[in-house]
Amino acid sequence: MKRIFIPTLFLCLLSLPDAKGQDTLVDKQPQNRAALLEEFTGVNCGYCPAGHVLTNQLLEEHGGRLFVFNLHAPNSDLVIPPNGTADMRTEYGDALASNAGVNTLPLGTVNRHSFNGSLSLGREQWASAIGQVLEMPAYLNVGARATLDWESRELSVEVQLYYTGEASVEENHIHVALVQNNIQGYQKNGYQNPEQSLGGSLYLHQHIFRDFLTGQWGDAVPAGEAGTFLSRTYSKTLPGQIRNVDLDLTELQVIVFVSEDRNEIINACEALIQHENGPGHVFGLSKGTQPQDVFTCDNSVRVAFEFENRNPEGTASAVESVEFLYKSRNREHTFTWQPDSAFGFRQTAKVVSDEFPLYLNGVPDTVEVTVAAVNGEAYDFEAQKPLRIPAIKYFGYTSADSVVVDFRQDAYGSESSWVFQTEEGETVAEGGPYKDIAISQAPKQHLHAVPVSLGCYRLIARDSRGDGINNGFGEGSFAISDPDGNILVEHDGVFTDSAVVMLRRSDVGNERADRSGLRLQIVPNPSAGPCRLEVEGWEGTDIRLEIFNAQGKLVAVKQESTGSGTLSIPLPAEELQAGTYLVKLSGPRQNGVAKWVVINRN
């Protein structure tokens, strides 16, 4: 298992005692401004996921000097969610959008500073604007901390200002914003942001603005001269929901910023939350992905995610090990992760799991990740919500000594290419980039005959733009077929920068497995619901069960250890379409096949 630590840059919670013994949360040395990006976005905005990708990149680049919250505003068809999905609009959204002059999405403001006469900026301008703001001096610094009582749901935020220079206005405005992460909801074109896509139109929304503790335009305080110190405390009892979205206490952030009147933000910070009367440990799981680097001709995959320690120092025991539980379709898997060094408050680690099997081949699955134990003790936090990560594995088998790569480009062939490699990464064949064509001519087929020896191969499709080959510019796809045209494994072309399918050539074809004295019977057969493969005369301890459809495509696989003699193995009739299937059972000394018919379920 890989462990990568991502250091958190300077945070705004310093908590140093002053001469009077009072905790000082604010730095008294002159600083440049921190940057605040207010991103206006919407669930029906097709370009907004690209904005989210950029925001995540900017956050990683600037660490603790950039803060972000997303506003689903202004109220229009671009932000109104489909019925029954998460509604992330708030009462302040329209006023903030109007103040910024937002007339399309996505747009953003950076410190509500006017750039060339405009507050609202297109996403191509965000990086430059943030860079400029970070070079601007700030005449005041801000520090803050927050306390959240789980029993009363009361959030209390202490804010301190220290003026290192002379203010140019008579008063400043303190703003305390409540932000929530990891909200599951609908998002158009969510697949363009694989870190937040949950498959289909389901999406994991981040940095969502929920409420102000200080009202629409903040709490006005008198501006001070250099050396002035000011402290304020704000409290709010948090509701269980805002609109139809649960306010998950484990997923909250508090962002504090100080402005001149409604605009021109001078400085900002995050008030780190200390949890009281809650679980012994509070963690955050986010940015789940499936790395495309498991080059095995079976159903094994890995998943990766960011794991954050949200326990302030002194409020929970040190994290020495964490056991994660993975649940997918009919499968469970656990593994234990151990940090290489102290895993402190607000430290984030990228966790990459070991390999574990999915159940069906070429069928989208969802892996749910939860914390099962901490430091060897069960983690029984009932309110824990799983991180859902889309996962899928494509693989096939053949006994032929050659195959055909069928690559179908979209209109932008100059962005597309593929490579066919051995298990060791040696290139056997490759193709592309191709010529661009009109959308009306797409997809365009390219066929390439490729010789194969015994062993495992991978076909990697790539798109240099990062939006796959089936993204509205022609329904591109790619597949591997046998010389007779039977599809062995295929992919629908929906991916970002790359996608992989696997193929194994073996001596024994699917249709010629030796029964070796076994008696196989599927009960009932035909099947419309639960059924089992009954096996008599099995010799050995390890089995591999494979299910092929009528076209010879492998659709499901199962591996497990078992005893000798009589076996009873459940089959996934409910997961398959009606049709005829070949069930193959194999082991070190025996092989067997059985014909299986799945019928429609009424």
Number of C-alpha atoms within 10 A of each C-alpha: 12 13 14 13 16 14 12 13 12 11 16 22 20 15 15 13 11 10 8 6 8 10 12 21 25 23 21 17 10 15 17 17 24 26 29 27 22 23 31 27 26 30 27 20 18 18 18 26 26 16 24 24 15 17 23 14 13 18 15 14 11 16 16 18 22 22 24 21 23 24 26 27 29 26 14 13 12 20 22 19 20 14 8 9 15 20 20 25 23 18 13 18 22 18 14 19 24 12 14 22 16 20 13 17 23 25 25 27 27 28 26 23 18 16 14 6 7 12 20 27 20 14 21 11 15 22 14 11 19 21 12 14 21 19 13 14 15 21 21 31 29 28 26 31 24 21 18 23 17 16 9 11 17 16 21 19 22 18 24 19 25 25 23 21 17 15 19 12 11 12 16 22 21 27 23 27 22 20 22 23 21 22 20 19 21 25 28 19 21 28 24 25 21 21 21 27 27 27 17 14 14 19 26 24 23 21 24 24 27 26 20 20 21 17 13 17 17 20 19 17 14 12 20 23 16 14 13 15 17 15 15 13 12 14 15 14 13 18 10 13 11 15 14 13 16 13 19 16 18 21 18 21 22 23 23 27 26 27 22 19 17 15 17 15 25 28 27 28 30 24 25 23 22 19 23 16 11 14 18 15 18 19 17 20 24 21 19 27 21 21 14 15 10 16 21 18 21 23 23 16 21 19 21 19 20 18 19 20 19 22 24 16 12 9 13 15 12 17 18 15 17 20 20 18 18 23 18 19 14 9 12 14 14 17 15 18 19 17 16 11 9 11 18 15 20 19 17 21 20 19 21 20 22 17 15 16 18 28 21 24 23 22 15 15 20 18 24 18 22 19 23 19 16 21 15 12 11 12 18 13 14 7 10 16 16 16 22 27 26 21 21 18 26 23 29 26 23 22 19 18 15 16 24 21 25 19 26 24 32 31 27 21 21 17 22 27 19 21 19 22 18 20 17 10 12 11 14 15 16 17 16 17 17 17 12 16 18 12 15 10 12 19 23 18 13 15 15 13 15 16 11 19 15 13 13 22 27 23 25 18 26 24 22 14 13 15 20 26 32 20 18 11 18 21 19 24 22 25 19 27 21 20 14 9 12 15 20 24 23 22 20 15 25 18 21 20 17 20 21 23 25 28 26 22 21 16 13 13 13 20 13 13 16 15 16 12 12 17 15 22 17 21 16 15 15 18 21 18 15 12 19 18 20 15 18 15 15 24 17 15 13 14 20 15 20 20 25 24 18 11 12 21 24 25 20 24 20 18 17 9 9 14 12 12 12 13 16 15 13 13 21 18 21 16 12 18 13 16 13 16 21 20 24 23 25 19 16 11 9 18 20 21 23 17 16 23 17 20 18 14 11 4
